[in-house]
Amino acid sequence: MYPIARSLLFRLDPETTHSMALNALDALHKVGGIKRVYGEPVSDPVELMGLRFPNRVGLAAGLDKNADHLDALGELGFGFVEVGTVTPKAQPGNPKPRLFRLVGHEAIINRFGFNNKGVEHLVAQVKKRHYNGIVGINIGKNLTTSVEHALDDYLACLNAVHGSADYIAVNISSPNTPGLRTLQFGEQLDALLGPIRAKSRELDAQAGRNVPLLVKIAPDMSEEEVALVAGSIARNELDGVIATNTTVSRDAVSDDPQAQEAGGLSGKPVFEASNTVIRLLRAHLPTLPIIGVGGIDSGEAAKAKIAAGADLVQLYSGLIYQGPALVQQCAKALKQGE
C-alpha cells in the first residue's frame, strides 16, 4: 500500500507532503486506526541511562519539531520519540524551498534552520501527551543568537524542558545554523557542555530525578576529531551521545541534479559514515550509551547500527521512503537479533 501512496505524495512539494502526512496520521490516531493498520508495538524492553525503553527503535529529532504530533507518531510503535530541535524563541527557519528529495539515492536534503514554535509551545504539547514511551527533547540556539552567546540559549531551553523530558539532547551539529558546528571541538565544546552539565545536575537535584543529558554530533569528522569529541563527552560526564546528524558531504550523491542544494543530507548515503563514527565512539567510550541514527531503511540496517556499537537506533528519512511499517520491522529485527 505505501508504495502507491508514496508515488502520489512524491508528486507534491516535499514540505507540503510532510505536513499532509502528519495531519493524516493525527486523523488516523483520533479514530483508533493506527494500531489496526500497524499492530501493537513490539515489546523489547531495554534499561539504559536509568530509563526503561519499551523497545530500541526511536524517532529522530526533526520530524516533529514542536511535539504537535507526538501521540500519533508514538502509536506507530516507537519505543522512544525525540522532539525538536526547539529554541528559546519561535523562529520561522530558512526561506522555502528548504526540503529536497533525492529519490534515486533514497536521500533528503533539508535546510530548515530550526523552524519551530518556541520552547513554551513544545513544553505545553509534551505535557499533554498520552504516549507512554520515552520522550526526548532536542534543544538548540536561535539563529539571531551569536555563537559566543549560544550557551545562554541552551541553558534557557534546558531549564524550560527539564521538567517534561525523559532525556535531553544538546544539538550542536545541525549544518543549517551558521557557526553551530564550530561548538563541537576543543575548548568551545568543553565551555558549552561543562555549564550545561552543571545546570542539569542542579535541576536534577531540585526535581529529585535524573534526566539524562546527551549530545548530538555530526558525521563529518576525522578520527582525531571524533577522539576529541569523545574526550569532552567523557570529561563532562554526559549520559550518552547521538550519532549522527546529517552530513554536508555530497560525495555519495554527486550525480543527482539536486546534490548541490545547501543543507544537511540524510538517508541511505549517510549510513556508513554514521556507522564509522559509532565505531570510533565505541572504541573511545566503551560503556557510554550511543543512539545510532543515519540511513536505517530496513531491519538489517538497524541491526548493523547495533553491531557498529549503538545501543538504540532512530529513524527519519527511512520512514519517508519505506513508510511507517519500517518502525515495527526494525523493532522485530532487533528483538529477534538478540
N, C-alpha and C positions, 0 to 999 in steps of 0.2 A: 504493500500500500504506500509506504513512504516514498519510494522512487517516483511514483506517479505524482504525489503531492509536491515533491521537490522540483520536478520538471516544470510544474506550474508556478511555484513560488519563485524559482530562479529566473523567471521572465520579468520579475518586478525588481525595482531598486532594492539593493540589499538591506538598507536601513529600514525601509518601509516593510519589507518582508519580516525583519527581526521583530518589529512592533506587532505586526499582524499575528505572527506565530505565538508570541507571548500572550496576547489578548485571547487568542483561540484556546490556548492551554488553560487560561483562567476560566473561560466559559465551560470547558470540559470538566474542570475541577469542581465548579459550582454545582454541576448536576451529577457528581459522583462517577464520572465516566473514565477517569484516568486509570484507576485500578482495574476496571472492567477491560480496558484495552491492553494495559501493560502488565497486569498481575500484581501480586503482593511483592513488596520489597524483599530482596534477598537478605536473610539473616546470617551474618558472618561477623559477629562482634569482635572488635579489637580494642584493647586498652592501650592508650597512648597519651602521653602528656597529662596524665591524670584524668583523661576523658574516655568515655566509652562510646566508640563509633559503631553504629549498627551494622555497617559494612565498610569496605575500604575504598569505595568509589564516591568521589565528591564532584561538585560543580565548581569550576574555577571562577574566580572573580571576573567581572566584566560583562557577563551575560545579564545579570540583574543588578544594575548599579545602585538602585535605590531601595532594594528589598520590596518592590511593588508586587512581585510575582513569587514570593518565597514559598508559600504553601503549595501552589500548583507545581512548581519545579521540584520541591521536595517529594511530592507524591509520585514522581516518576521512578522513585526507588533509590535516590541518593542517600548514602549514609551520612553525608555532610554537605552543606551548601555554603559557599563563601560569597558574600555580597559586597558591593562596592566595585571599584575604588570610590571612596567617599572623601570629600574635602570639607573643611570647616564651613565654607560658604557655598551656596549654589553657584554653578557656573555652566555656561552653555557648551563649552568644549570648542573644538575647531570647526570652521565652516564646512558645510556639506558641498560635495560628496566627501565622505570620510571613511567609507567602508567598501571594500572591493573583493570580489570573488575571483580566485584563480582556479577555475574549475578543473582544468587539466591536471593540476597538482594537488587537488583537494586541500587548498590553502585559502587563507583570508589575509588581507592587509587591512589594518584599521589605524586611523589616526584620530580617534575620538577626542583625546585630550582631557580625560577625566570629566566628561559631561555628567553632571549629577545634580540632584535637588538639594544638596547640603546635608550635613550630618544630623541636624534636628529631624528632618523628614525621615531619613533612614532609620534612626533610633525608634521613632514612633511606629514605623512599619514593623520592625523586628519585635517590638513589644507586643504587637497584636498577633503574632504568629501562632498557628496551631501545629505546624510541623514540629515533630518531636525528635528529629535528628540533631546533629551538631551544626551550629551556625557560627561561621567565622565572619569577621568584618575586616575588610581590607581598607587601610587608610593611606591617604596621600596629602599632597600640598596643593593649594590653589595656584593657578597659573600666575596670578598677579603677585604672589609671594616670592621674593627673591630666594635663590638657593641659600644665601647667607642666613636667611631667617626661616628656612624650611622647618627647623626644629619646633618653632612656635606652633606651626600648623599641625605637625604630628602630635604634639602634646595636647593641643586643643581637641583633636579628634580622639586621642586615647582617653582623655578624661570623659568625653561625651559618650563613647561607645562601651566603656568598660563594664558598666552595669548590665548590659544587654547581650554581650558577646560571650560565646563559649571559648573562642580564641580570637586573637587579633593579629593581623598580618600587616607588616610595615612594607609598603610598596615603594622601593627605591629604584625600580628597574623598568618603568614604562619609558619607551623611547619618544613618547608624544608630549612630554612636558619638558621644555628646554632646560638642560643642565641637570636634570634629575639623576641621571645615571652616574654623574660625577661623584655622587654621595656614596657610591658602592665601595670606594677604595681608601685604604690607608687611614690617616688621621681623621679625614672627613667622616668616614664610616664610624669610627670609634666615638667621635664627637657627637654623632647623631644617636647611635644605639645606646651609649652609656646613659645619658639623661632619660631616654625613653624607658630603658630597663629600670632605672631608679624610680621613675614615676609609676611604672606599672606595679612595682613591688609595694610602693606606698598605697596605691589604690587597692591592691590585693589585701593588704593588712586592714584597711578600713572596711572592706567588704566582707572579710572573713572567708574569702575563697580565692583560689589561684586561677587567673585567666592566662593561659599560655600565650607567650609572645613569640611570633615568628617573623622572619624577614623573607621577602620575595626577591629573587635575584635574576639576572639576565643570563642568556646562554652565550653571549658574545664575549667570552673571557678566555684568556690563555690559562695554561696550567698554573703559572705563577700567580695570576690574578685570582683564580679560584682559591689557591692556598692562602692568599692574603685575606680574602673574604672569610674563609673558614676560621682563620686565626682571630679575626674580630668577633665572629659569632661566638667562638669559644670564650674569649676574654670577657665578653659582655653577658655570658651565660644565658643566651637565648634558649627558648624551649624547642625550637625547630626551624626548618628552612623550607621554602617552597621553590622548587627548581623545575621549570624556569618560566620566565615571562616570554614575550615574543622576541623575535630576532630582527636586527636591522640588515642582516646579510641577505643578499639576493642570489647567491651562487647557485642554489638548487632550483631556482625558478627563472633564470635569466632569459629563457626563451619565451616567456609569457609577455604579451603586449602590455600588461598592467604591472609588470615587475618593478618598474621604477617609480611607482606611486610611493610617496612618502608615508612612513608609518611602520608599525610592527607587523611582521609576518608570523602567522600561526598556522597550525595544521600539520599535515604529514611531513613537509620539509624540515620541521623543527625537531622531529622525533629523535634522530641520532644525536644532534647537538645537545639536546636536553639530557639524553642518557649519558653522554660523556661527562657533563657537569655533575650529574648524580653520582657517577662512579668516583670522580675525583673528590667530591664532598664526603662520600662514604669512607674513602681512604683516610681523609684528614679528621673526620668526625665519626668514629666507628659506632657510637651509640646514640647520636643525635637523631631524632625523628625527622624524616625527609618526606615531603609530599612531592611526588613526581607528576609533572604536567608538561604536555607538549606532544602533539601528534598522535594521541591514542585514538585509533579508529576501529579497534576490534578487541576481543578478549585476549588474543595472543599478544597484542601490543601492550595491553595493560599488564600482562604477566611479565613482559620484557622490562617494563619500568620497575617492577618489583625486583626482578633479577638483577637489575643495574644497581639496586641499593635503596630504592624507595620503600617506605612503609605503607603509604597511602597513595592514591592517584586521583587526578582531577581531569575532567573532560570540558571541552568547549567547542572547538572547531569540528571535532568528530561528530558532535550532535547535529551540526548543520548539514553535514554530508551523509551521515549514516542514519540519522533520526533518533528519536527518544528511546527506541528499543536497545540502543547501544548501552544504556545505563545497566539494565539487567544482564545483558550479555557479558559485560565486563565483571560485574559483581559475581556472577555464576562462575566465570572462568577463574577468578581469584580464589573463590571458595573451593573449587574443585582442585586447584593447583597446590593446595596445602600439602 
